[in-house]
Amino acid sequence: MTPAELSRTVLRSVRGAVEERELSVPVPARIVVQPPPRPGCGDYASNVALQLAKPAGRPAREVAEILRKRLAGTAGIDRVEIAGPGFLNFTLGDGALVALVRDVLAQGTGYGDRSAGNGPVAGRVSAALASADSASADPASVGRVSAGRVSAGRFGPGARAAVVGEVLERIGAAAGRAGRADGHPALVPVPDDLAALTARLGTDEARWILLRPAAHDPVRVPERPMQRESNPRFRVQYAHARTRALVRNAADLGFLSEPGGVGAPAAEGSGAEFRPAPASAHALHTLLAGHPSVVEAAARLRAPDRLVRHLEATADAFFRWHDDCPPLPVGEQKPLAVHRARLALAEATGTVLANGLRLLGISAPEHL
């Protein structure tokens, strides 16, 4: 279940409460759900009850309880809890995680891309991505995207403006905002030209350091590229390479991915096949589900750094989950359904990382 799907589910509960006269409020156009500010508060949270309390003329917790009862038992939602003055906290069931993985794998390169009209998170940005591949291979071509012929001058002079301008065109196309005049960010420039940065750092590192800071922040140019985990760009690329290595290693062991429960096998006699997915799996699920929303926000706010930070968070969450739930059998262990399910989650993570890196014009290596 993606944030957009959960938002629509909560909106239906509000509409139902109004239609059945449990609440007397105008039905909002949309409801915001987002990851909670701290761990232990479920997968998503919403302040909709606090927003509706005043027009309803009732305490926010009372409004929250009306909505909680309506949402309890909804497919894909395991628990709905009320916190603080009236926040609704949602914990998704393992079925929602399975459905998301299946959806990401089915859409592949189209996940997070609205450009081809295949639904809110599907499609292809073929022209822009083809241009990105050539741009990252040829630094001189950065800033000249075939779809719209982006010139660096629209975003200001210099290497940073050229790369940011090109990437914003591509992200805008993926978010379905191609051609919109959304304004351009005022960027803190860098003294080096793009050819010099690329020669010193390599194409991927040069693009990463130009895209990672927010527009108002300066670019920190390292002396040399670092191929170590302290470098966020390396960590993201390494996470993608690791997902691809898992798929290859699984094939060598004779099994493929199949979405399913990623928790450890349940104790014998418990009546369940698997234990619930651990918190690290839910955290990774939240980031994968949020990828389309991040692409849209990066386009709307003209902020490619949002996508960069999301990829970093996704890579870090993947490594934490990987340590909790090894996708491959250990020792003499035979491949089980849980290994196929974990492999599918790893493969979906690789898909999201690759899609994000391609939007940034940065390579997603199979080996590292």
Residue, then its C-alpha position, 0 to 999 in steps of 0.5 A: m500500500t502506497p501513501a496515496e492509496l492509504s490517503r484515499t482509504v482514509l478519505r473514504s472513511v471520512r466520506g462514509a462518516v459524513e454520509e452516515r451522519e457520524l460527522s458533520v464536516p466538509v469532506p476534504a479534497r485530500i488527506v495527507v499521510q506520511p511516515p511518523p516523526r519517530p520509530g514505534c508509531g506505525d508505518y504512517a500517520s495522519n493529523v486528519a482528526l485534528q483538522l476536522a475537529k473544529p468544523a465538527g465541533r468535537p474533540a479531535r480524539e473523538v473524531a479520531e475514534i470514529l475514523r479508527k473504527r471505520l478503518a479497523g479491519t481494512a485490507g492491508i491495514d493491520r492496526v490503527e491507533i490514536a496517539g497524542p491529541g488525536f493523530l492516527n497511526f497506521t501499521l500496515g499488514d504483511g499483505a500490504l508489503v507483499a502487494l507493494v513488492r509485486d507492484v514494483l516488480a510488475q512496473g519495473t522501470g516504470y515505477g515512479d513514472r507518470s510520463a506514459g499515462n500508465g497510471p499514477v506511478a507507471g510509464r517511461v521517460s524514454a526520451a529523457l532517460a536516453s538523453a541521460d545515458s548519453a549525458s552521463a557518458d559524455p560530460a560535454s552533453v550535460g545540460r542538453v536534453s533532447a526532450g526540450r533542449v534544456s540549456a544551462g542558462r535557464f538555471g544560471p551559469g556553471a556546472r551545477a546549473a547545467v546538471v540541475g537543469e537537466v535532471l529537473e527536466r527529467i524528473g518533471a517528465a517522470a512526475g507528469r509535469a513536463g513543460r510546466a513553468d514551475g520556476h527555477p531554483a536559485l543555486v549557490p554556484v561552484p567555481d569548477d566547470l563540469a569538465a574539470l569536476t568530471a575529470r577529477l571525480g568521475t561522472d557519477e561522483a561529480r553529478w552526485i555532489l552537484l545534486r545532493p545539496a539543497a539549492h541554497d546550500p553550497v557544494r562541498v567538492p572532495e579532493r577525490p572520489m571515495q569508494r567506501e561506505s562513508n560516501p553516500r553515492f557509493r553506498v547507494q550504488y553498492a546497495h543496488a549492486r548488492t541486490r543484483a548480486l543476490v539475484r545472481n547468487a539465488a539463480d546459482l542456487g536454483f531459485l527465483s524471487e516470489p513476493g510473500g512473507v519475509g518474516a522468519p518461519a513461525a514456530e511449529g504448532s503456532g498455526a501461522e506460516f511466518r512470523p510478522a515482518p520485522a520493523s526493518a522490513h516495514a521501514l524499507h516498505t515505507l521508503l519503497a512505497g514513497h518513491p513515486s511521491v518523492v519524485e513528484a515532490a522533487a519535481r513540484l519543489r524543483a528540488p532534486d536533492r529530495l530524490v538524492r536523500h530518499l535514495e540514501a535513506t532507501a539504501d541504508a534501510f535496505f542494509r539494515w533489513h538485509d542484516d535482519c533478514p538474510p535473503l539467501p540460505v545459510g550453510e546447508q539450508k535449502p531455499l525456502a519460500v521465505h528466501r524467495a520472498r526476501l529475494a523479491l523485496a531485495e529485487a524491488t529495492g534494486t528497482v527503486l534504486a535503479n529508477g532513482l539513479r537513472l533520473l539523476g543521470i547516475s549509473a546503477p552498476e550490476h557489479l561494484 
